[in-house]
Structures are given as C-alpha cells and as structure tokens.
Amino acid sequence: MSKSKTLTTAFGIPVSDDLNSMTAGERGPVLMQDVHLLEKLAHFDRERIPERVVHAKGAGAYGYFEVTADVTKYTRAKFLSQVGKRTEVFARFSTVGGEKGSADAARDPRGFAVKFYTEEGNYDFVGNNTPVFFIRDPLKFPDFIHTQKRNPATNLPDPNMVWDFLSLTPESIHQVTILFSDRGTPATYRHMNGYSSHTYKWYNDRGEYFWVQYHFKTDQGIKNLTRQEATRIAGEDPDHATRDLYESIEDGEYPSWTLEMQILTPEQARDFPWDIFDITKVWPHKEVPPIKIGKLVLNRNPVNYFAEVEQSAFCPGNVVPGIAISPDKMLQARVFSYHDTHIHRLGPNYHLIPVNASKYAPETSYQRDGFMRADQNGGAGPNYWPNSFGGPAPDPSAGEPPFDLSGQAGRHPFSHPNDDFVQAGNLYRNVMTEEDRVHLIGNIADHLSGAKRRIQLRQTALFYKADPDYGLRVADALKLEPQQIKRLAEMSQEERVQATAQ
C-alpha cells in the first residue's frame, strides 16, 4: 500500500488497526493509552457545529460571474471593470426559518448568497429570492425569527406566533403577500430569482456615487410549487432542491442567472416617491428600469459538503472599493450580525477556512491569535499600527466618497408619507393572475386557519387595507364576518388591537 493511502491520526502518524480498540486482554477494559480511539471519539463528539440561526438548510456550488455591460461610470470595483471579465464565485441557496433537517419545499423565503473572489478581496452578495422583507427595523428581527421557530412551551411550529406578530406589524403585508403566493415555494433553487432587497451604494473613480439594487434573474425561468405539490414533495423527497442543484451541475446542465441593476442618482433618489432605504418596498420597474450587466454561472459542485457549504460564511459588510453600504437600518445591522454569528458558529478565524478565504488578495492585517489560527499568524511582524517596522499601512484611496447625514439621535418611528399597503395592493391587483390570487387565498387560509380568531380578524383587516377584494376573499375562506373586517380595516392599528384583544 502506498504511503498516501495509509490511514493516519490527525497528526500524520500511521494507524495499525481501525477496527479494534486497545484493551487489557481480549475482553477489556479499554486502555487510556489508545490515542487513536480517544482522538476519533473526541473529534466525533465535536463534528456538529452550531447550525445557523437562520438559513440553516442550504446547498452550494462554485462558478463564475462574467461582466456583459460597461458599468465603469457607476462603479470602480475592479471585478466589474471590463466587459468579458470573469470572477470566480461560490453561491449558497437556503431556506430561512427551518432547521437543518427541514424540507426544501417549505413555504419560506430562500437565501441567495454569492461570494465573489475578486482581486481586491472577497465581495459577498447576501440576498433573498424576494425583493422585499417583513420588517424594516433590525430591533424587530430577533422577535420575527422567534415566531418562525418553535413554540418555547410545545416545541411545535405555532401559527398563533406567526400571525400574531405579522398582524401587529403592518409593514410586513407586502412580503406576506409574496410569501403566501406560489413564489413562497420555488420549485428548485435553479428556478428562482435573487434580489439584494437592500439598496447599496456604488461609486466611481471620480467620486460620484449612485444608489443601486441587484436582481439576479434566473435563465431557467421561474417555476414554483403549489401548496399541494410542496406538501407532497416535502414528504416524498425533503431534499429535492439540494438534489436538483447537485445533479444538474453533475450532468452538465449549469444553472445561470442574468444580473440586472436598478440605479438612481442622488438627485433622483431625493425626489423618488418611495423611501429607497425601506426594505419592505420595491423600486417599480416603470420608474427605474433595470439594466443588464452580467451573467452568473454555476458549473462545479463542492467536493465536501461540510468543508465548503456548511462552513461557508457570507457577510454583507464584505464590500470592495466601488461598492458601499447604504443607510438602510436593516442592512446596517446585518453588517454587524452576520460577522458576529460566524464568529460564534465557526470561530474568530473563520475567514481562513478555504471556502471563505480571499484567493487573490491575501489578508495583511494586525488581527492575531484566536481559535484555529491556520496560517502564519503574522509571523514575526508587528501586531499594531502605527509602526515603523514595515507593517501594512492603510490606503486612503480605498475610501468611499462621503454623503450628507443629519438628524437628532433618537428612536425614530418610520414616517415616510407612502403607506405600507399600496405596493401589496398593486401586486395583488395588477401583477397576479386570477389563478395566482386563488392560490394566494388558499395558501393564506390554510395557514391562518390555525391561529386564534382574534388574530385572524386582525390580519384579514390588513389584507382588506391592501385591497378590499383581497381581504374579503380571505374572510370568506375563514368564515369571518365581512362587515367586521371592513370596520377593523377603518380603525387605526392601536384601535384594531384593542378591538380584537379578547
């Protein structure tokens, strides 16, 4: 047997027997000096790292991004600097609320994350398959996610938790309408779009900046599951989307997406009818037509799921020169929270794990030590700045152009004049087909029927405020009194809560 095929310990020491523990005599007991047994058991005891709090169930693949249009007037990012330029990527798709063993067909937003290995460091795009989200203030995020998890008493999914929170959070109505349409159950990861949802800032070599949103449009076409199909598939093949992505790439059917950008100048943004930093709203395409700028292609499967998919870590704070963070409150909090959760889950040196490591711009920092430091740890160089020993120095040219901010420090409620129901109503009336609306009502009624009647009334009133037909059809499906729904819809949120308190 060649040396490369010899079984060894973690430190390369040959193992003589991997079937029989070292014991005192034929019947034991086991000896403490069996270092191979102890190493094997100790590693096995620690094989499960904490699962992600959200996006726990996912699948990933490698590929490339190719620029197809000149965008240098908008951004100085080098990986976007030339038509035809290709950048290596790793992408991960996921459900959001479910545990690691949950079904791929669950009604849930889908995560859509792409790591670009650029020459200026890693750029992480961290989006979803929906263009909006449930909330716009990060203070609500832990509470929202708690409602998507299990009841702390019963350890069961609880429609009362879900709909109690949503009915008390009117800003969620747009995302709820999307989620309970068939778009809430994509047929596969290949047949869904990916959106930044957030607004980002692009800036060019002249110091001019722009506000942008990303749309990765699937080239395979949108395909969704009905509620009935999703229920059947969840029972028959709970890993169907994971399987589909892997097998399609294995068979040479490489999935691809076309990247389209919506772009606003600062002047256009000031006069825009919607708050461009409100993640519960879209930028209507008639007002901001998207432009095609690139192609994402996935053409290589991971060799080892744990090393490359489970240990992959994305953070929206990983932006390269030419791309920057906007004042969006949710985005600002995600910049902290993603990095923080990776440190908890994978350790302070998670950036050294190969799938996360920068390939073409090696780390040159003063960060040192910590669990699993797998490189030279800065060697003999200085671990502080400033220094006079030739350590890495900041580059002022890497900074982003400034923009004006003002206001008093405080906890400010959202106050944009456009309400939270207009876009949800437009989606229901103008975008959905009658078949879409039938499925939407059925999906909502199926889930909302598990909640208490007072919660049903409160939530249905929100549907009515988006569109009367929307609310009345949900009311009919739940056997609620239409006149009561109309009265509740005319009330303020506070009055509505009081009227349905019992």
C-alpha positions as CSV (number, residue, x, y, z in Angstrom):
1,M,0.0,0.0,0.0
2,S,1.4,3.4,-0.9
3,K,2.1,5.8,1.9
4,S,-0.5,8.3,0.6
5,K,-3.2,5.7,1.2
6,T,-2.1,4.8,4.8
7,L,-4.7,5.7,7.5
8,T,-3.1,8.1,9.9
9,T,-4.0,10.1,13.0
10,A,-4.7,13.8,12.7
11,F,-1.0,14.4,13.0
12,G,0.0,12.0,10.3
13,I,1.0,9.1,12.5
14,P,0.2,5.7,10.9
15,V,-2.7,3.8,12.4
16,S,-2.2,0.0,12.7
17,D,-5.9,-1.1,13.3
18,D,-9.1,0.8,12.9
19,L,-11.5,-2.0,13.9
20,N,-10.3,-3.0,17.4
21,S,-9.7,-0.8,20.4
22,M,-6.7,-1.3,22.6
23,T,-7.8,-3.2,25.6
24,A,-6.4,-5.1,28.6
25,G,-6.9,-8.6,27.4
26,E,-9.5,-9.8,24.9
27,R,-12.5,-8.6,26.9
28,G,-11.1,-5.3,28.1
29,P,-11.4,-2.8,29.7
30,V,-10.2,-0.2,27.2
31,L,-6.9,1.4,27.8
32,M,-6.5,5.2,28.1
33,Q,-3.3,4.9,26.0
34,D,-5.3,4.2,22.9
35,V,-4.7,7.7,21.5
36,H,-6.3,6.8,18.1
37,L,-9.6,5.8,19.8
38,L,-9.6,8.9,22.0
39,E,-8.8,11.2,19.1
40,K,-11.5,9.6,17.0
41,L,-14.2,9.8,19.7
42,A,-13.2,13.4,20.7
43,H,-13.5,14.6,17.1
44,F,-16.8,12.7,16.6
45,D,-18.2,14.4,19.7
46,R,-17.5,17.8,18.1
47,E,-18.5,17.1,14.5
48,R,-21.6,19.2,14.7
49,I,-21.0,22.9,14.8
50,P,-23.9,25.1,15.8
51,E,-26.3,25.4,12.9
52,R,-27.1,28.8,11.5
53,V,-29.8,30.6,13.4
54,V,-31.3,31.4,10.1
55,H,-30.6,29.9,6.6
56,A,-29.6,26.6,8.3
57,K,-30.7,24.3,5.4
58,G,-28.8,25.0,2.2
59,A,-26.9,23.9,-0.9
60,G,-24.0,25.5,-2.7
61,A,-21.8,25.4,-5.8
62,Y,-18.9,27.1,-7.5
63,G,-18.9,29.0,-10.7
64,Y,-18.1,32.4,-12.3
65,F,-19.6,35.8,-12.9
66,E,-19.0,37.5,-16.2
67,V,-19.4,41.2,-17.0
68,T,-21.6,41.8,-20.1
69,A,-22.0,45.6,-20.0
70,D,-19.8,48.6,-19.2
71,V,-20.6,49.9,-15.7
72,T,-17.4,51.9,-15.0
73,K,-19.3,55.2,-15.0
74,Y,-21.2,53.8,-11.9
75,T,-18.5,51.8,-10.0
76,R,-14.8,51.5,-9.7
77,A,-15.0,47.8,-8.5
78,K,-12.2,46.0,-10.4
79,F,-14.2,42.8,-10.9
80,L,-16.8,44.9,-12.8
81,S,-14.2,47.0,-14.7
82,Q,-14.3,45.3,-18.1
83,V,-16.8,43.6,-20.4
84,G,-15.9,39.9,-20.6
85,K,-14.1,39.8,-17.3
86,R,-14.8,36.7,-15.2
87,T,-14.6,36.3,-11.4
88,E,-14.7,33.1,-9.5
89,V,-17.7,32.7,-7.2
90,F,-19.2,30.4,-4.6
91,A,-23.0,30.5,-4.2
92,R,-25.2,29.2,-1.4
93,F,-29.0,28.9,-1.5
94,S,-31.1,28.1,1.5
95,T,-34.4,28.2,3.3
96,V,-34.6,30.8,6.1
97,G,-36.6,29.7,9.1
98,G,-36.3,26.0,9.1
99,E,-33.8,23.8,10.9
100,K,-31.0,22.0,9.1
101,G,-33.2,18.9,8.5
102,S,-36.3,20.8,7.3
103,A,-37.8,20.2,3.9
104,D,-36.6,22.2,0.9
105,A,-40.2,22.7,-0.2
106,A,-41.2,24.6,2.9
107,R,-43.1,27.9,2.5
108,D,-40.2,30.2,3.3
109,P,-38.1,32.9,1.7
110,R,-35.0,31.5,0.1
111,G,-31.5,32.8,0.7
112,F,-29.4,33.7,-2.3
113,A,-25.8,34.4,-1.4
114,V,-22.8,34.8,-3.7
115,K,-19.1,35.2,-2.7
116,F,-17.0,36.9,-5.4
117,Y,-13.3,36.1,-5.1
118,T,-12.0,39.4,-6.5
119,E,-8.5,40.8,-6.8
120,E,-9.5,43.4,-4.2
121,G,-10.7,40.9,-1.7
122,N,-13.9,38.9,-1.3
123,Y,-17.2,40.6,-2.1
124,D,-20.3,39.0,-0.6
125,F,-23.7,39.4,-2.1
126,V,-26.2,38.3,0.5
127,G,-29.8,38.4,-0.7
128,N,-33.1,36.5,-0.9
129,N,-35.4,35.3,-3.6
130,T,-37.9,38.0,-2.7
131,P,-37.3,41.7,-3.4
132,V,-38.7,42.9,0.0
133,F,-38.7,41.7,3.6
134,F,-41.1,41.5,6.5
135,I,-39.6,44.4,8.7
136,R,-37.5,47.5,8.2
137,D,-36.0,48.0,11.7
138,P,-33.5,45.4,13.0
139,L,-34.7,45.8,16.5
140,K,-37.7,43.6,15.4
141,F,-35.5,40.9,13.8
142,P,-34.9,38.5,16.7
143,D,-38.6,38.7,17.6
144,F,-39.7,38.0,14.0
145,I,-37.3,35.0,13.7
146,H,-38.6,33.6,17.1
147,T,-42.1,33.5,15.6
148,Q,-40.7,31.4,12.7
149,K,-39.2,28.9,15.0
150,R,-40.8,26.6,17.5
151,N,-43.1,27.5,20.4
152,P,-41.0,27.6,23.6
153,A,-43.6,25.5,25.5
154,T,-44.8,23.0,23.0
155,N,-41.7,22.9,20.7
156,L,-44.0,22.9,17.8
157,P,-44.5,25.4,14.9
158,D,-47.2,27.8,16.0
159,P,-49.5,29.7,13.6
160,N,-50.5,31.9,16.5
161,M,-47.0,33.2,17.0
162,V,-46.5,33.8,13.3
163,W,-49.8,35.6,12.6
164,D,-49.8,37.5,16.0
165,F,-46.6,39.1,15.1
166,L,-47.5,39.8,11.4
167,S,-50.9,41.2,12.3
168,L,-49.2,43.6,14.7
169,T,-46.6,44.6,12.0
170,P,-48.4,46.1,9.1
171,E,-45.2,46.8,7.2
172,S,-45.0,43.0,6.6
173,I,-48.0,42.9,4.3
174,H,-46.0,43.2,1.1
175,Q,-43.7,40.3,1.9
176,V,-46.6,38.2,3.3
177,T,-48.4,38.6,0.0
178,I,-45.4,37.4,-1.9
179,L,-44.6,34.6,0.6
180,F,-48.1,33.1,0.5
181,S,-48.3,33.2,-3.2
182,D,-46.7,30.3,-5.0
183,R,-43.5,32.3,-5.0
184,G,-43.2,31.2,-1.4
185,T,-42.4,27.7,-2.6
186,P,-39.9,27.8,-5.5
187,A,-39.7,24.5,-7.5
188,T,-35.9,24.4,-7.2
189,Y,-33.0,26.8,-6.4
190,R,-32.3,27.0,-10.1
191,H,-35.8,28.3,-10.9
192,M,-35.9,31.4,-8.7
193,N,-34.5,34.9,-8.8
194,G,-32.2,36.5,-6.3
195,Y,-32.5,40.1,-5.0
196,S,-30.4,42.4,-2.9
197,S,-33.6,43.7,-1.4
198,H,-31.4,46.4,0.3
199,T,-30.2,49.4,-1.5
200,Y,-26.4,49.7,-1.9
201,K,-24.1,52.5,-2.9
202,W,-21.9,52.3,-5.9
203,Y,-19.2,54.9,-6.6
204,N,-16.8,55.6,-9.5
205,D,-13.2,56.8,-9.9
206,R,-14.4,60.4,-10.0
207,G,-16.0,60.2,-6.5
208,E,-19.6,60.2,-7.9
209,Y,-22.0,57.8,-6.2
210,F,-25.2,56.1,-7.0
211,W,-27.9,54.1,-5.2
212,V,-28.4,50.6,-6.6
213,Q,-30.4,47.4,-6.2
214,Y,-29.4,44.0,-7.6
215,H,-31.7,41.5,-9.4
216,F,-30.3,38.1,-10.4
217,K,-32.9,36.8,-12.9
218,T,-32.9,33.0,-13.5
219,D,-32.2,32.0,-17.0
220,Q,-34.0,28.7,-16.4
221,G,-37.3,30.5,-16.0
222,I,-39.4,30.9,-12.8
223,K,-41.0,27.7,-11.6
224,N,-43.0,27.4,-8.4
225,L,-44.9,24.7,-6.5
226,T,-48.5,24.8,-5.5
227,R,-49.3,24.2,-1.8
228,Q,-50.4,20.7,-2.6
229,E,-47.3,19.9,-4.7
230,A,-45.0,21.3,-1.9
231,T,-46.7,19.2,0.7
232,R,-46.3,16.1,-1.4
233,I,-42.6,16.7,-2.2
234,A,-41.8,17.6,1.4
235,G,-42.9,14.1,2.4
236,E,-41.5,12.2,-0.6
237,D,-38.2,14.0,-1.1
238,P,-37.4,16.6,1.6
239,D,-34.0,17.3,0.0
240,H,-35.3,17.8,-3.6
241,A,-33.8,21.2,-4.2
242,T,-30.5,20.2,-2.8
243,R,-30.5,17.1,-5.0
244,D,-31.6,19.1,-8.1
245,L,-28.8,21.6,-7.8
246,Y,-26.1,19.0,-7.4
247,E,-27.4,16.7,-10.1
248,S,-28.0,19.4,-12.7
249,I,-24.3,20.6,-12.3
250,E,-23.1,17.0,-12.3
251,D,-25.0,16.4,-15.6
252,G,-23.5,19.5,-17.2
253,E,-26.7,21.5,-17.1
254,Y,-25.2,24.5,-15.5
255,P,-27.7,26.9,-14.0
256,S,-27.3,30.6,-14.7
257,W,-28.7,34.0,-13.8
258,T,-28.6,37.4,-15.5
259,L,-27.7,40.3,-13.2
260,E,-29.9,43.4,-13.7
261,M,-29.3,46.6,-11.8
262,Q,-31.6,49.4,-10.8
263,I,-29.6,52.6,-10.5
264,L,-30.6,56.1,-9.1
265,T,-28.5,59.2,-8.9
266,P,-28.6,61.1,-5.5
267,E,-30.8,63.7,-7.2
268,Q,-33.3,61.1,-8.5
269,A,-33.3,59.5,-5.1
270,R,-34.3,62.7,-3.3
271,D,-37.4,63.1,-5.5
272,F,-38.3,59.4,-5.5
273,P,-41.8,58.6,-4.3
274,W,-40.7,55.7,-2.1
275,D,-38.1,55.6,0.7
276,I,-35.2,53.9,-1.2
277,F,-33.8,52.6,2.1
278,D,-37.1,50.9,3.1
279,I,-36.6,47.1,2.5
280,T,-40.4,46.5,2.6
281,K,-40.8,48.4,-0.7
282,V,-39.6,47.8,-4.3
283,W,-38.5,50.3,-6.8
284,P,-41.2,50.0,-9.5
285,H,-39.6,49.0,-12.8
286,K,-41.6,51.6,-14.7
287,E,-39.9,54.3,-12.6
288,V,-36.4,52.7,-12.5
289,P,-35.9,50.3,-15.5
290,P,-33.3,47.6,-14.7
291,I,-30.2,47.3,-16.9
292,K,-28.5,44.0,-17.7
293,I,-24.8,44.0,-16.6
294,G,-23.6,40.4,-16.1
295,K,-24.1,36.6,-16.0
296,L,-23.7,34.3,-13.1
297,V,-23.0,30.6,-14.0
298,L,-22.6,27.7,-11.5
299,N,-20.6,24.8,-13.0
300,R,-18.8,23.0,-10.2
301,N,-20.1,21.0,-7.2
302,P,-18.3,21.1,-3.9
303,V,-16.1,18.0,-3.1
304,N,-17.1,18.0,0.6
305,Y,-20.4,19.5,1.8
306,F,-19.3,20.3,5.3
307,A,-16.0,21.9,4.4
308,E,-17.4,24.0,1.5
309,V,-21.1,24.6,2.1
310,E,-21.7,24.1,5.9
311,Q,-18.6,26.2,6.7
312,S,-19.2,28.9,4.1
313,A,-19.9,32.2,5.7
314,F,-21.2,35.4,4.0
315,C,-21.4,38.9,5.3
316,P,-23.0,42.0,3.6
317,G,-20.2,44.0,5.2
318,N,-17.7,42.4,2.8
319,V,-17.7,45.0,0.1
320,V,-14.8,46.0,-2.2
321,P,-13.8,49.5,-3.3
322,G,-16.5,50.8,-5.6
323,I,-19.3,49.3,-3.5
324,A,-20.5,50.5,-0.1
325,I,-23.2,50.2,2.5
326,S,-26.3,52.4,2.4
327,P,-28.1,53.9,5.5
328,D,-30.8,51.1,5.4
329,K,-31.3,50.3,9.0
330,M,-31.7,46.6,8.4
331,L,-28.5,46.5,6.3
332,Q,-26.6,48.4,8.9
333,A,-27.5,45.8,11.5
334,R,-26.8,42.8,9.2
335,V,-23.2,44.1,8.7
336,F,-22.7,43.5,12.4
337,S,-24.9,40.5,12.9
338,Y,-23.6,38.2,10.1
339,H,-19.9,38.6,11.1
340,D,-20.8,38.2,14.8
341,T,-22.8,35.0,14.2
342,H,-20.0,33.5,12.1
343,I,-17.5,34.1,14.9
344,H,-19.9,32.3,17.3
345,R,-20.5,29.4,14.9
346,L,-17.1,28.9,13.3
347,G,-14.7,30.8,15.5
348,P,-12.8,34.1,15.2
349,N,-10.7,32.9,12.3
350,Y,-13.5,31.6,10.1
351,H,-12.1,33.8,7.3
352,L,-9.2,31.4,7.0
353,I,-11.4,28.4,6.1
354,P,-10.6,27.8,2.4
355,V,-14.2,28.5,1.1
356,N,-14.2,31.8,2.9
357,A,-10.6,32.9,2.4
358,S,-9.7,35.6,0.0
359,K,-8.0,33.9,-3.0
360,Y,-6.4,36.9,-4.8
361,A,-5.9,39.5,-2.1
362,P,-4.2,37.8,0.9
363,E,-5.0,39.1,4.3
364,T,-2.5,41.6,5.6
365,S,-3.8,42.8,8.9
366,Y,-2.9,43.1,12.6
367,Q,-5.5,40.6,13.8
368,R,-3.7,37.8,15.7
369,D,-4.3,34.6,17.6
370,G,-7.7,33.0,18.5
371,F,-9.0,29.5,17.9
372,M,-7.9,27.7,14.8
373,R,-5.4,30.2,13.5
374,A,-4.4,28.2,10.4
375,D,-1.8,30.5,8.8
376,Q,1.5,32.0,9.8
377,N,-0.4,34.4,12.2
378,G,1.5,37.4,11.0
379,G,4.9,35.7,11.6
380,A,7.4,37.9,13.3
381,G,5.9,41.1,12.0
382,P,4.4,43.8,14.3
383,N,0.8,43.3,15.6
384,Y,0.0,47.0,16.0
385,W,-0.5,50.2,14.0
386,P,1.1,52.7,13.6
387,N,4.6,51.0,13.5
388,S,8.0,51.7,11.9
389,F,8.8,48.1,11.0
390,G,7.3,47.9,7.6
391,G,3.9,46.6,8.5
392,P,0.9,47.0,6.2
393,A,-0.4,50.6,6.0
394,P,-3.9,51.9,5.3
395,D,-4.6,53.1,1.7
396,P,-6.6,56.4,1.7
397,S,-7.6,55.8,-1.9
398,A,-9.7,52.8,-0.8
399,G,-12.2,55.0,0.9
400,E,-15.7,55.8,-0.4
401,P,-16.9,59.3,-1.2
402,P,-18.8,60.9,1.6
403,F,-22.5,61.8,1.6
404,D,-24.5,64.0,3.9
405,L,-26.2,62.7,7.0
406,S,-28.1,64.7,9.6
407,G,-30.7,64.4,12.3
408,Q,-31.2,64.1,16.0
409,A,-30.1,60.9,17.8
410,G,-33.2,59.0,19.0
411,R,-35.6,56.1,18.3
412,H,-37.5,57.4,15.3
413,P,-40.6,55.7,14.1
414,F,-40.9,55.3,10.3
415,S,-42.6,58.4,8.8
416,H,-42.5,58.2,5.0
417,P,-45.8,59.5,3.6
418,N,-46.4,56.4,1.4
419,D,-48.2,53.8,3.4
420,D,-47.4,50.1,3.7
421,F,-50.4,48.8,1.8
422,V,-50.1,50.4,-1.7
423,Q,-47.5,48.1,-3.1
424,A,-49.1,45.0,-1.7
425,G,-52.4,46.0,-3.2
426,N,-50.7,46.8,-6.6
427,L,-49.1,43.3,-6.5
428,Y,-52.5,41.7,-5.8
429,R,-54.5,43.7,-8.4
430,N,-52.1,44.4,-11.2
431,V,-49.4,41.7,-11.2
432,M,-51.1,38.5,-10.1
433,T,-53.3,36.5,-12.4
434,E,-56.7,35.2,-11.1
435,E,-55.1,31.8,-10.7
436,D,-52.3,33.4,-8.6
437,R,-55.0,35.1,-6.4
438,V,-56.9,31.9,-5.9
439,H,-53.7,30.1,-4.8
440,L,-52.7,33.0,-2.6
441,I,-56.1,33.0,-0.8
442,G,-56.0,29.2,-0.3
443,N,-52.4,29.3,1.0
444,I,-53.2,32.0,3.5
445,A,-56.4,30.4,4.7
446,D,-54.7,27.0,5.1
447,H,-52.1,28.5,7.4
448,L,-54.0,31.3,9.1
449,S,-56.9,29.0,10.0
450,G,-54.6,27.5,12.7
451,A,-54.5,30.9,14.5
452,K,-56.9,32.2,17.1
453,R,-60.0,34.0,15.7
454,R,-59.0,37.4,17.1
455,I,-55.7,37.1,15.2
456,Q,-57.4,36.1,12.0
457,L,-59.6,39.2,12.2
458,R,-56.7,41.5,12.8
459,Q,-54.6,40.0,9.9
460,T,-57.5,39.9,7.5
461,A,-58.2,43.6,8.1
462,L,-54.6,44.2,6.9
463,F,-55.4,42.3,3.7
464,Y,-58.5,44.4,3.2
465,K,-56.5,47.6,3.6
466,A,-54.2,46.4,0.8
467,D,-57.2,45.6,-1.4
468,P,-60.8,45.1,-0.4
469,D,-61.2,42.1,-2.6
470,Y,-58.1,40.5,-1.1
471,G,-59.4,40.9,2.4
472,L,-63.0,39.8,1.7
473,R,-61.8,36.7,-0.1
474,V,-59.6,35.7,2.9
475,A,-62.6,36.5,5.2
476,D,-64.8,34.2,3.2
477,A,-62.3,31.4,3.2
478,L,-62.0,31.7,7.0
479,K,-65.8,32.3,7.5
480,L,-65.3,35.7,9.1
481,E,-68.0,38.4,9.0
482,P,-67.2,40.8,6.1
483,Q,-68.7,43.9,7.9
484,Q,-66.5,43.2,10.9
485,I,-63.4,43.1,8.6
486,K,-64.4,46.4,7.0
487,R,-64.8,48.1,10.4
488,L,-61.5,46.8,11.6
489,A,-59.7,48.0,8.4
490,E,-61.0,51.5,9.0
491,M,-59.5,51.7,12.5
492,S,-56.0,52.7,13.4
493,Q,-53.6,50.0,14.3
494,E,-54.0,50.7,18.1
495,E,-57.8,50.7,17.8
496,R,-57.7,47.5,15.9
497,V,-55.5,45.8,18.5
498,Q,-57.9,46.9,21.3
499,A,-60.9,45.8,19.3
500,T,-59.5,42.3,18.9
501,A,-57.9,42.0,22.4
502,Q,-60.4,39.3,23.5
